[in-house]
Amino acid sequence: MRVLVVVGLVLFHSSLVFDASDDFYVKNPETTGITTIFAGFGVLWAMPLLFLIAGFGAWHSLRRRGPGGFALERLRRIGVPLVFGTTVLVPVPQWLRLRADPAYHESYLEFLPRFFHIRVEPWEFPFVLQGDSFETGHLWFLLLLLTFALMLAPVARWFPASRARALGERLAAVGRRRGAALLPALPLALVSAVLGLEEEYAGWSRWAYLLFFCYGVVLASDGRLRDALRRDTRAAVVCGLLLPAVGLPLFLVAEGDAFTELTPMAMTARALYGAAGWCWLVVIMSLLQRRRPASGDVTSGGGSGRRLYAYLSEGVLPLYVLHQPIVVVVAFWVVRWPVPGPVKFVAIVLVSLVLILAAYDLLVRRAEVTRFLFGMRPARRRASRPS
């Protein structure tokens, strides 16, 4: 699912080049509102799913390494690519945004000092570093993920195991009741309604992402909770269809900015949005759990299928770090072509996917230094040849 979401992000960011309502780095001369409709459904579940899966991984990493080891591992695996990507890759899209203006002639090296002109704004936690040109770009995901992991480590350190087991038993008891798998939608609805949605962070509040992350940790801790997801799948499908059907028109007719205004109509639209997001995660997670490895399954047997699975699975983080700068660079040149918009879109997607995979394979995964900079584990050492 992580690989599919990253590939989906290539499609999503390529579509923003043609979107009439989004201020993307590069814009096609002709734009449309159709892309907003298709992108809206993906926004509802894609990034929340990544945070939920990250919560699963955090639980298992905590069990293996303990709180201290978990924090150090996350600093290395997430903090290093966050710093490297922000300093080396993220400035490129910002510079190309300016280069789209024919009156702008500043070179990339001349632009860099302006990009790194930073001020500290603690009230924007965890995005405390702000600037007129500076941004974390698409790496906001890594910054939030690292922050949540470092928040989880001390909680796990001081939370007694006996209390954790007792809490797990209570949650499992609640989970046995029909419809209980939909209850986590209520805090998400509340957070979305009161705190609003943040367009620059894929249409969700940063604190809603914290809830998704915590939900992943809790779900990973007890299989009985995951059983509740499977049991309530049908109810989740119904709610996942009905809630957006009611909420989307409210977004369109609400006065002011429906993402942030505290009017009853805007808050209701956001509450339905938050609840619908959880419903779709219930559906996706339950479908994933229904799948069982069969004989000859590419992920459980040998052969090229398993090698491809391992290859892509290992590269999820580097692929994510690389994808947006490459999409923006490709789009910067493609939008100038004298061809129809759909042809440009297909070209941006295909060329970007090829370049992303090529950059990952040739520039990242083959050297220990670049593996470290992109958050990958050291390559497995080949078995030593007999002397």
Buried (B, 14 or more C-beta within 10 A) or exposed (E): BBBEBBBBBBBBBBBBBBBEEBEBBBBBEEBBEEBBEEBBEBBBBBBBBBBBBBBBBBBEBBEEBEBEEBBEBBBEBBBBBBEBBBEEBBBBBBBBBBBEEEEEEEEEEEBBEBBBEEEEEEEEEBBEBEEEBBBBBBBBBBBBBBBBBBEBBEEBEEEEEEEEEEBBEEBBEEBEEEEBBBBBBEBBBBBBBEBBBBBEBBBBBBBBBBBBBBBBBBBBBBEBBBBBBBBBBEBBBEBBEEBBEEBBEBBEEBEEEBBEBEEEBBBBBBBBBBBBBBBBBBBBBBEEBEEEEEEEEBEEEEEEBBEEBEBBEBBBBBBBBBBBBBBBBBBBEBBEEEEEBEEBBEBBBEBBBEBBBEBBEEEBBEEEEBBBBBBBEEEEEEEEEEE
